[in-house]
Amino acid sequence: MLLEFYRFLPPDGARIVLVLFLSFLMGLEREEHGQKGEGYSFGGVRTFPLIGLIGYVTSLLSGGQMAPIAIGFAVVGGFLMLSYHHKMEESKLAGVTTEMSGLTTFLIGALVHRDQPWIATTVAVASMLLLELKAVLEGLTRRIASEEILTFTKFLLLTAVILPVLPNMDYGPFQINPFKAWLVVVAVSGISYGSYVIQKLTKPRGGILLSALLGGAYSSTVTTVVLAKRSAAEHKPHLFAGATLVASGMMYLRLAVLVTIFNRNLIVRLGPVFLGLAAAGLLVGWLWTRIPDADRAEAKRQYEPNNPLEFRAAFFFAGLFVALLIATHLVVMYLGTAGVYSLAAVLGFTDVDPFIMGMTQSAGAGTPLTVAAVAILIAAASNNLLKGIYAFWWGDRGSGIQGLCLLAGLAAAGLAPILWLMH
């Protein structure tokens, strides 16, 4: 029915109706707000539609020029400034939200005339949401610490500022692409940051198992060390050993996401293997935590993850990624397949992410897909064995031995598909 009504209106008539409708909604929200408060309040269901019409007519008379619209905007802003001055005389704590809404309403009228009804409607809806959600938004400032805002700002800097300005071109004999190298940093940091945020949001809830799940997506190695140290203070070997295996199972899901982002051909070969190993680690680890321990008291989460978005760590990761990309290229050139596998086994005892990300970049180009897939499995298995040693070294005797056996078993299971890949 509304569309039929618009067909009978001239184009300017339909636009004026839209301006009046959106401006009326803005004025209605402000008038309701004014009735709840005390003292002077500017405008309402009559003033805001008038401001919207002024914006529309100003744009109509401007003949496509921006100067008249800017002058009209300044004139309306002057009246709103007088209103705010009067408001400040009554209360030193008066806000400027209503006056800003008036300026927004003027722009909505101008946007509608310039055939931007979607933008005008979106601006109006967004403005009303911001106005209505005042209590919710102000509550966020009390719940979110200043360092968390800084952390999110760092994430935006890594993704929305640095990444777009890097050249997406290959340089040098090793074909180093700055954009792709930093994209790897963004992807790894993004997954870690997502897990970090979820851990922060669920901090008051969940036990050791939830900590292992989220920590595995953040860093399974760090989670293993934290769980091992915690097990030394509590006599729950089955719980902590199983949770350690769960964290390593999550590692395979994390790797599956990263490989999918950067090399679709490689994930075709490794996808079923990663999913199978992840399912095995999660299921067996969960079942292991269900085995009763002598101490049946509930274990609470205590692990507080560190901020994953430190600039020095990001640049160090980028440098390490480039160095390993060059090292892999040289190993393939001079030492062949055996050298790549040896490098994977050695680097699995360090930080496995840069090597695996390097494999996603060289797979199908400098390194055959099968060799890259096998090298990734070797590195992941080597890393699981390292985490088993960490669990044995830092944990108590019971959980340490169980954790080492479980992670050694997962490492062996991670090597078994190599025979299938090389067949």
N, C-alpha and C positions, 0 to 999 in steps of 0.2 A: 504494500500500500504506500509506503514511504517513497519508493522509487517512482510509482505512478504519480504521486504528488509532485515530485521534482520535475517530471517531464512537462507538467503544465506551467512551471515557473520559468521565467527568463533566466539566463545564466547568472546575472548579477543578483537576481532575487534569491536563487538557491544559495549563493555565497553569503548573502546577508543573513539568511535564516541560520546558516551554520555559525556565522560570527556571533549572532545573538544567542544561540544555544550554548556554545562553548563559553562565552563571556558570562552568561547567566549562571552557569554551573560554578565558575570561578567566584562570582559575587555571592552565590548562595553559600558556598563553603566559608567565605570570609565573614558573611553576616552571621552565620551560626556561631563562628568563633567569637565574634564581637559580643554576641548575647551571653556567652558563657563568662566573658571577662568583665572587668570593671573599668570605668573611665572611657576616654575618647577612643573611637575606632573609626578608621577611614573606610567609607564605601560599603556597598552591598549589592543587592540584586538589581538596583537601578544604575548605580555609578559604574560598575564594571562593564555592563553591556554598552554604556555610552563610550567608555574608553575603547572598547573593541570596535565600535562603529567609527570612532575618530581615526583609529589605525587603518581601518578599511578605506575610508574616504581619503585620507592623506595619501595612501598608496595609489588610489584611483586618480587623484589630481596630479600626482608626481610625474605622470607620463613616462614611467620607467626609470626615472632618475632617483638616485639614492639620497641626494642632498635634502629634498623636501621631507622625506621620511625621517632622516636624521634630525632635522629641525623640529618636526612634530614630536618625535621621541623626546627631545630635550625640553620642549614646552610642557609636555605631560609630566616629565620628570621634575620640572620646576614646581608644578602644583603639588606633586607628591612630596617634594622636599619641604614645602610649607606645611603640609599635613604632618609630616614627621617632626618638624620643629615644634608644632603645637602639641603633639603627643609627648615630646620630651619635656615640655614645661610642666606636664601633669605627673610624669613618672620618669625618673632617670633610668629605669630598667626596661623602658619600652623597646620592643623589637622592630625590625624593619621589614618583616616578612610580608605584611599586607601591601606596603608600597612597592616591593619587588613584584608582587602578584599583579599590581596595576600595570607596571611596565611590561610584564609578560603578556597581559591581555591586549595591550596596544600592538605588540608584535604578532599576536595571533590574528588580529584583524588584518594586518598587512600581509601576512603569509597566505591567508585565504584569498585575498584579492590577486596575489601573484600565482594562483593556481597550485598552491601547495597545501591542499586540505588535509592530506595524511600527516604531514609534519605539524601542521597547526593542531590537529586533534591529538597527536602524540604528545606535543608540548603541554597542552591543556591537561591531559590525563596524568602525565608525569608530575606536573605542578600540583595537582590536587592530591595525588598520592603522597608527595613530599609534605604537603600541608597537613593532611589527615594523620600521617604516621609520625607526627612530632614526638609523641611519648616513646614510641618504639625506637626511633632513630636516636633520640637523646639518651635512651637506655643503653644503646650500644656503646656510647662513650664511657659509661661506667663499667661495662662488662669487658670491653676490649682494652688491653693494656697498650700503652704507647709503643712499646717495642714490637708488638704484633702489627701495628700500622706501619712501622718502619720496615718490617719483614715483607709485608705485602708490597710496599713501595719498591723495595729491592727487586721483587719478582717482576713487577711492571718494567723496571729499568732493564732487566736482563732480556725480557721478551719483547716489549713494545718500543723500546728506545734503541738499544744496541743492535738487536738482530736485524731490523729492517735496513740499517745503513751499511751493513757489511756487504761487500761485493760477492755476488753469486757466480764466481768464475774460478777455474782451476789455475793454479800458479805453480811454476817450477817443474822439475822432472818427476816429482812425487805426486803431482796433481792435487795439491792441497787447496781446498775450497773453504775460505773463511766463513761464508754463510753456513755451509753444512756443518763445519766444525762447531760453530756456536749453537747451531740448532740442536746438536747432540747435547751440549751443555744445558740448553733450555729444556729438552725432553727429560733428561735425567733429573734435573733440579725440579721440574714440574711435578713429576711423580713423587719425589721425596717430599716436596712441599705439600702436595695433596694429603699424603699420609700424615705429615706433621700437623696440618690443620685438623684432620679428623681426630688425631690423638689428643689435641688440645680441647676439642669440643666434647670428647667423651671422657675427659680426665676423671670426673667424679664417678664414672660408671665402669663396669666390666672388671674382669680379673686378669690373671696371667695369660689366659688363652687369647683374649682380645688384644692384649699388649703384644703378644707374639705375632698375631695376624697383621696388625698395623705396623709393627716394627719391621716385619719382613719386607713390607712394601717400601719402607723408609731405608733400612739397611739391615740385612739379615746378619751381617758380621757384627755390627754394633749391638744388635739385639741379643745375639748369642753370648757375647761377653757380659752384658748386663744381667741376663738370666743366670749365667754361670755364677757370677759374683753373688747374686741374690740367693742362689741355691745353697751357698756355703753358710748362710745364716739361718736357713730353714730346712728342715728334714723332710723334703717332699721330692725324692728323686724321680718318681714317675711323672709328676706334674711338670717339673722343669725340663727334664729330658724330652718329654713329648712336646712341650711348647717350643723348644729349640728346633725340633724337627718341623713343626708347623711353620716357623719363621723361614726356614730354608725352602719349604714348599711354596711359600709366597714369593720367594726369590724367583722361581721359575715362571710364575705368572707375570712378575715385573719384567723379566727378560723377554717374555713373549710379547708384551705390549711394545717394548722398545724396538725389538727386531721387526715387528709388524710396521711400525712407523717408518723405518728406514730402508727395509729391503723386503719387498713382498715375495720375491722368488725364494729368499732364504727361509722365510717363515713357512712357506709351503712344505719345506723339508723338515723344519724343526717344530712346527706347530703341534702336531700330534705327540711328539716326544715331550715337549715342554708341558703340555696339558696332562699327559700321563704321569710325568714325574711330579708335577704340582699336586695332582689328585692323590698320588701315593703318599707324598710327604704330609699333606693336610689330613688325610684319612687315618694313616697309621699314627701320626702324631696325636691326633685327637683321641683315638682309641687308647693310646699309651697314657694319656693324661687321665683317662677314666679308671685306670688301675688304682685301687686304694693304696694310699701310703699310710705309714704308721701314725703320722701327724695329720689328723683330718681337719684341722682348723683351716678356714678359708684364707687363701693368700690374696691380698689386694695388690692392685697396680701401684708401683712406686716410680717407675721409669719416666723421667722427663726428657723428651727428645731435645737435642740442641737445634738451633736455627740452621736449616740446611742451605740458606741463601746468603752465605758470606762471600764477598767479592773475591777475596784472596783464594778461597776454595774453588770458586767458579773459574778463575783464570788459571789456577793450578791444574784443574781438571782439563781445561781446554789445551794447555801446554802438554800435559801428559798424553792426551788423546792424539795430538799431532805427532808427538815423539814416537808413540807406539805405532801409528800409521806408517811413519817412515821406517821404523824398525821392522815391521811386518813386511813392507815392500822389499827391504834389503835381504831379509831372511828368505823370502820366496825366491829372490833372484840368485842368491849365492848358496843357500843351504837346502832349498827345496822343501818338499812336504814334511819330511822328518824334522826340519828346523822349525817349521810353523807349529807342529805339535809339541815340540820341546818348549818353545816359547810360551805356548798356551799353558802348559803344566806349571812352568815357573811363575808366570804372571797370575795364575790362579791363587797363588799364595800372597798376592798383594791386593790391589784394588781391581776386581774383575771387570768392572763396568767400562773403563777406557779401552781395554783390549777387545771386548765383545763389540763395542760400538765401532771400533776400527775395523773389525771383521765385517760388519754390516756395510761399511763403505767400500771395502776392497773386494767383497764377494761378487763374483761374476765379472770383475774387471781384472785386477792384478792377481786375484786368488780364485781358483775354481770354487764353485758353490759347495761341492762335497767337502773339499778341504776346509773351507770356512765353517761349515756346519759341524764337522768333527772337532775342529779346534775350539769352537764355542762350548761344546759338550765337555771337552777335556778341561778347559778353564773352569767351568762351573763345578765339575766333579772335584778338581783340585781345591777349589775354594771351599767346598763342603768338607773336605778332609781337614783343611786348615781350621774351620770352625769347630770340627770335632776335637781337634787338639786344644783349641781355646776352651771348649767346654770341660775337657778333662783337666786342664791346667788351673782354671779359675774356679771350678765348681768343687763341691764336696765329693767325697769318694764315690758314693752311690750314683748321684746324678751325673758326675763326670764320666764314669765308665759307661753308663747307659747312653749319655749324649754322644760320646765318641763312637760307640757301636752303631747307634741309629744313623748318625751322619756318615759314617763310613759305609753303611749299607746303602744310603741314598747316593753316595758317590759312586759306588759300584753299579747301582741301578742306572745312574746317569751315563756310565760308559758302555753299558750293554747295547744300546741302540746303534753304536758305532758300526757294529758288524752289519746291521741292516742297511745303514747309509752307504757303506763301502761296497755293498754287494752289487 
